[in-house]
Amino acid sequence: MSRESYDRIAAVYATDMGQSMAFDDIGYYRALCQQRGGRTLELGCGTGRILLPLMASGIDIAGIDQSPGMLGQLQQDAKALRLQPEVSLGSLTAFTTPPCNTILAPYAVVTYLTDASQLAAFFLAVEQSLIADGMLVVDTFIPRPVQSFSDFRQDYRRPHQGGILQREKRITVAGDCNRIERRYTVMDAAGLVEQSWTTLDEIRPWTEAELVNSAIANGFCVVANHGNYTANRTANDQFVTLHFALA
């Protein structure tokens, strides 16, 4: 999402996208970072869905996000857990960090890079931030055919803070990108609307081959590719996680 869109959903993110991951990506990243050791950086750390559990496990991890609203929610949640995370504002293509052993780009955050030049800039920024034997881990959903539709269609209705959160969306396919409008509605326990707003974003569902080719062109090599946060790959995988090292 854009910075503005994420600012607008920060207070509901835990109920929204935070509950939409069907796999144990947190456990996957925890095991990976514990095995590798050293400093980890999470790009697009948001409200800390991944970062805070990893930090609580003793992993040396910092976070970057472009949304002040999301980072504000992260700090609020961290305080409740008695954690003091190291987080700062930055984008996927422009961020500042001490050298890292591992850089994570989880939960399809790479899809917010919508053209080849942005993807190349991302790999360059990461290359400048890794130690010599460092690793970049990129995960994203495997693209499926999508068609435009002009009506808002319901994604879900979920319990939220004693009431209900409902999300609807409509999609416009424009070349290689999808323009996604989301409509959020917060209701009380009786179903009466308390708040409603919309967000607008554009994503690029990169294929695995496109990501690999760009990585290789920008000085990386592929170390591993995993499906649905396991070392196995199947034809039914929804996510692919790519491990890159400096070539």
C-alpha positions as CSV (number, residue, x, y, z in Angstrom):
1,M,0.0,0.0,0.0
2,S,1.0,3.6,-0.2
3,R,2.2,5.3,3.0
4,E,-1.2,7.1,3.3
5,S,-3.1,3.8,3.0
6,Y,-1.1,2.1,5.7
7,D,-1.4,5.1,7.9
8,R,-5.2,4.7,7.6
9,I,-5.3,1.0,8.5
10,A,-2.7,1.0,11.3
11,A,-5.3,0.7,14.0
12,V,-7.0,-2.2,12.4
13,Y,-4.1,-3.9,10.7
14,A,-3.9,-6.7,13.3
15,T,-7.5,-7.7,12.5
16,D,-7.1,-7.0,8.8
17,M,-4.0,-8.2,7.0
18,G,-2.5,-9.5,10.2
19,Q,-5.1,-12.3,10.2
20,S,-5.0,-13.0,6.5
21,M,-1.8,-15.0,6.5
22,A,-2.8,-18.7,6.4
23,F,0.7,-20.0,7.1
24,D,3.3,-19.8,9.9
25,D,5.6,-17.3,8.3
26,I,6.6,-16.0,11.7
27,G,7.9,-19.5,12.8
28,Y,9.7,-19.8,9.4
29,Y,11.5,-16.5,9.9
30,R,12.3,-17.2,13.6
31,A,14.0,-20.4,12.7
32,L,15.9,-18.9,9.8
33,C,17.2,-15.9,11.8
34,Q,18.1,-18.0,14.9
35,Q,20.1,-20.3,12.6
36,R,21.9,-17.4,10.9
37,G,22.5,-15.2,13.9
38,G,23.8,-11.6,13.7
39,R,21.7,-8.6,12.8
40,T,18.5,-8.9,11.0
41,L,16.5,-6.1,9.3
42,E,12.9,-6.4,8.3
43,L,11.8,-4.1,5.4
44,G,8.1,-3.1,5.6
45,C,7.9,-4.1,9.3
46,G,4.5,-2.4,9.7
47,T,3.0,-2.9,13.2
48,G,5.5,-5.6,14.1
49,R,3.5,-8.7,13.3
50,I,6.7,-10.5,12.5
51,L,9.3,-8.2,14.1
52,L,8.0,-8.2,17.7
53,P,7.7,-12.1,18.1
54,L,11.2,-12.4,16.6
55,M,12.5,-9.8,19.0
56,A,10.8,-11.5,21.9
57,S,12.6,-14.7,20.9
58,G,16.0,-13.0,21.4
59,I,16.7,-12.2,17.7
60,D,18.7,-9.0,17.1
61,I,16.2,-7.4,14.6
62,A,15.4,-3.9,13.5
63,G,12.7,-2.6,11.2
64,I,12.1,-0.1,8.5
65,D,8.7,1.1,7.3
66,Q,7.4,4.1,5.3
67,S,4.3,4.6,7.4
68,P,4.5,6.7,10.6
69,G,1.1,5.4,11.6
70,M,2.2,1.8,11.4
71,L,5.4,2.4,13.3
72,G,3.4,4.3,15.9
73,Q,1.1,1.3,16.4
74,L,4.2,-1.0,16.6
75,Q,5.7,1.1,19.4
76,Q,2.4,1.0,21.2
77,D,2.2,-2.8,20.9
78,A,5.9,-3.1,21.9
79,K,5.4,-1.1,25.0
80,A,2.6,-3.5,26.1
81,L,5.1,-6.3,25.6
82,R,7.9,-4.4,27.4
83,L,10.0,-4.4,24.2
84,Q,12.0,-1.5,22.9
85,P,12.4,-2.2,19.1
86,E,14.8,-0.3,16.8
87,V,12.6,1.0,14.0
88,S,12.8,3.9,11.6
89,L,11.2,5.5,8.6
90,G,12.4,4.3,5.2
91,S,11.3,2.8,1.9
92,L,12.2,-0.4,0.1
93,T,14.6,1.5,-2.1
94,A,16.0,4.1,0.4
95,F,16.8,3.1,4.0
96,T,19.7,3.4,6.4
97,T,21.0,0.6,8.5
98,P,24.3,-0.8,9.9
99,P,25.5,-3.9,8.0
100,C,23.1,-6.8,8.3
101,N,23.6,-10.6,8.2
102,T,20.0,-11.0,7.0
103,I,17.5,-8.7,5.4
104,L,13.8,-9.8,5.2
105,A,11.3,-8.5,2.7
106,P,8.3,-10.5,3.9
107,Y,4.5,-10.8,3.1
108,A,4.7,-9.8,-0.5
109,V,6.0,-6.3,0.3
110,V,8.0,-6.5,-2.9
111,T,4.8,-6.2,-4.9
112,Y,4.6,-2.5,-4.1
113,L,7.6,-2.0,-6.4
114,T,5.7,-1.6,-9.7
115,D,8.4,-1.4,-12.3
116,A,11.7,-2.9,-13.2
117,S,13.7,0.2,-12.2
118,Q,12.2,0.2,-8.7
119,L,13.0,-3.5,-8.3
120,A,16.6,-2.8,-9.4
121,A,16.9,0.0,-6.9
122,F,15.6,-2.3,-4.2
123,F,18.3,-4.9,-4.9
124,L,21.0,-2.1,-5.0
125,A,19.9,-0.8,-1.6
126,V,19.9,-4.3,-0.1
127,E,23.3,-5.0,-1.6
128,Q,24.8,-1.9,0.1
129,S,23.3,-3.0,3.4
130,L,24.5,-6.7,3.7
131,I,27.7,-8.1,5.0
132,A,29.8,-10.1,2.5
133,D,28.1,-13.4,3.3
134,G,24.7,-11.8,4.1
135,M,21.3,-13.1,2.8
136,L,18.3,-11.4,1.4
137,V,15.0,-13.2,1.9
138,V,12.1,-12.2,-0.3
139,D,8.7,-13.7,-0.2
140,T,5.7,-13.0,-2.3
141,F,2.4,-14.6,-3.4
142,I,2.5,-16.7,-6.6
143,P,0.5,-14.7,-9.2
144,R,-2.9,-16.1,-10.3
145,P,-5.2,-14.8,-13.1
146,V,-7.1,-11.7,-12.0
147,Q,-9.9,-9.9,-13.8
148,S,-11.2,-6.4,-13.2
149,F,-14.5,-5.9,-11.4
150,S,-16.2,-2.6,-10.8
151,D,-18.4,-3.5,-7.8
152,F,-17.1,-3.7,-4.2
153,R,-17.0,-7.4,-3.1
154,Q,-16.7,-8.5,0.5
155,D,-13.4,-10.0,1.6
156,Y,-14.4,-10.7,5.2
157,R,-16.3,-9.7,8.3
158,R,-14.2,-10.3,11.5
159,P,-14.6,-9.6,15.2
160,H,-12.7,-6.4,16.1
161,Q,-12.4,-4.8,19.5
162,G,-15.9,-5.9,20.6
163,G,-17.5,-5.0,17.3
164,I,-17.0,-6.0,13.6
165,L,-14.5,-5.1,10.9
166,Q,-15.6,-5.5,7.3
167,R,-13.5,-5.2,4.2
168,E,-14.6,-5.0,0.6
169,K,-12.6,-4.4,-2.5
170,R,-12.7,-3.9,-6.2
171,I,-9.8,-4.4,-8.6
172,T,-8.8,-2.8,-11.9
173,V,-6.1,-4.7,-13.9
174,A,-3.9,-2.3,-15.8
175,G,-1.1,-4.0,-17.7
176,D,1.2,-5.8,-15.2
177,C,-0.3,-4.0,-12.2
178,N,-3.5,-4.3,-10.2
179,R,-5.2,-1.2,-8.9
180,I,-6.9,-2.2,-5.6
181,E,-9.6,-0.1,-3.9
182,R,-10.5,-1.3,-0.4
183,R,-13.4,-0.2,1.7
184,Y,-13.2,-0.6,5.4
185,T,-16.2,-0.4,7.8
186,V,-16.0,-0.6,11.6
187,M,-19.3,-1.5,13.3
188,D,-20.3,-1.9,16.9
189,A,-21.5,-5.2,18.3
190,A,-25.1,-4.4,17.1
191,G,-23.8,-3.9,13.5
192,L,-24.2,-0.1,13.5
193,V,-21.5,1.7,11.4
194,E,-19.0,3.7,13.5
195,Q,-16.5,4.5,10.8
196,S,-15.9,3.8,7.1
197,W,-13.0,4.7,4.8
198,T,-11.4,3.6,1.6
199,T,-7.8,3.1,0.5
200,L,-6.3,3.0,-3.0
201,D,-3.1,1.1,-4.0
202,E,-1.3,-0.4,-6.9
203,I,0.7,-3.6,-6.8
204,R,2.8,-5.6,-9.3
205,P,2.4,-9.4,-8.8
206,W,6.0,-10.3,-9.8
207,T,6.6,-13.9,-11.0
208,E,9.3,-16.0,-9.4
209,A,11.3,-15.8,-12.7
210,E,11.1,-12.0,-12.8
211,L,12.4,-11.7,-9.3
212,V,15.2,-14.1,-9.8
213,N,16.2,-12.5,-13.1
214,S,16.3,-9.1,-11.6
215,A,18.3,-10.3,-8.6
216,I,20.9,-12.0,-10.8
217,A,21.1,-8.9,-13.0
218,N,21.8,-6.8,-9.9
219,G,24.6,-8.9,-8.3
220,F,22.8,-11.7,-6.4
221,C,22.5,-15.5,-6.8
222,V,19.7,-17.8,-5.7
223,V,20.5,-19.9,-2.6
224,A,17.0,-21.5,-2.0
225,N,13.4,-21.2,-3.0
226,H,10.7,-22.5,-0.6
227,G,7.0,-22.8,-0.9
228,N,4.4,-21.8,1.8
229,Y,7.2,-21.3,4.3
230,T,8.6,-24.8,4.2
231,A,11.6,-26.2,2.3
232,N,9.2,-28.1,0.0
233,R,7.6,-26.9,-3.2
234,T,4.3,-28.1,-4.6
235,A,2.0,-27.1,-7.5
236,N,-0.5,-25.7,-4.9
237,D,1.9,-23.3,-3.2
238,Q,0.4,-19.8,-2.6
239,F,3.7,-18.2,-1.5
240,V,7.3,-18.5,-2.7
241,T,10.2,-17.5,-0.5
242,L,13.5,-16.8,-2.3
243,H,16.8,-16.7,-0.5
244,F,19.5,-14.6,-2.3
245,A,23.2,-14.2,-1.5
246,L,25.7,-11.7,-3.0
247,A,27.2,-13.2,-6.1
